[in-house]
Amino acid sequence: MTDFLTILQDSITEWSYAIEKKTQKPESKAVVSALLSAEKYSHKYQQKYNVEQLIGDWQLHFITGTKNSQKKLGNILGSGFYLPALTKITISYSLSKSSEELTNQGRVENTVKFGLVKFIIDGPCKFIEKKNIMAFDFTYLTMEILGTKVYQTNIRNGKKSESNFYEENISKQAFFSYFLVTDKFIAARGRGGGLALWKKI
């Protein structure tokens, strides 16, 4: 492992320790710098990942916001921020089970939990291996209170949108471009230009 990768891994490990032990977290600027270094390294050495490495549940801990939001709220967002402890946001990926031909196709579920209330949006996703891109579309919304479903509905044209998803060009879809994938952490840049860091749960 090069010195560069060692420094990057140390930065992320210290961040994880701070989250778990509730000690002083690394400064936001340091986290952003590490993410940018990881992204640059990934592009330079053309690192490739597979969809199996992303399967599972990941908790969001750090984001920078999209490029537009950074321009509008620069002084508020700063260089990025940790998610508040009261809010838990997770993203989960699972593979389709219908056939071997659908290896890179599956489902995505994004969950936002605040106190006793939980919102879940889910839909189809597909992984483009050549670009380390996971494209997705949220087509269904569920709201739960104390673990009981109180509301559910199709969103964004629901089933119609989902049926066209896998054939639609990625240029029209939301996606995350992953540049760091390990068994403990994943990091990506969204279509809007923002950076995000998740931890495996």
Phi, psi and omega in degrees: 000132181288164177302321181300312181293325178297315179297318180296316180296319178299319180299315181289322180296317179296323178297317179297317180298320180295321179295313185287322184263359179058037176262187182296124180277154174301149179297151181303319181299324180292321179293315179299318179299319179294320179295317179295323178294319179295319180295316180297317179297317181299318180290319182297318183258009175049052179294140180239142178236166177240163186296329180300330181290341182262349182296135180129194183248134183228131180262130180285131180237333186212135178218160176249347185086162180287168179299321179295316180292327178293324178291319183282325186237035184308314182291334181276314182286330185062224181265004182138170181205155175280148176289138178297149184299330182286343182249124179244119180241125180232152174235137183231135177243140175219153182270153174290148183250005187290319181197165180293337181290343183259031185308317184262015178247144182192209182234148175236141179226126178246125184241131176240117181243125178226106183067236182268356184254138179225130176250134180233125174239137182218169181174192183280158175213159178213142183253127177258102188299321183300333184244002184056037184252133173250109177268150183205165176212132178265122186238356183216136182240135176230138176241132180234144173233122183055036177081001180254130179292126179243347181198140175205142183197157172285147177227161177050051179068008171045238186299325180296315179296321182292322182293335181264353190302310188291337179268343184288146180292142183297339180297342181257005187242158173284150179198163170241133176258106186278130179239354176215116181226116176230180179283353180242331183222151169224147180221145184207164171249130180279170180301328180282355177101354181280155177258149179214146180230126180242157175241140180293136178235000000 
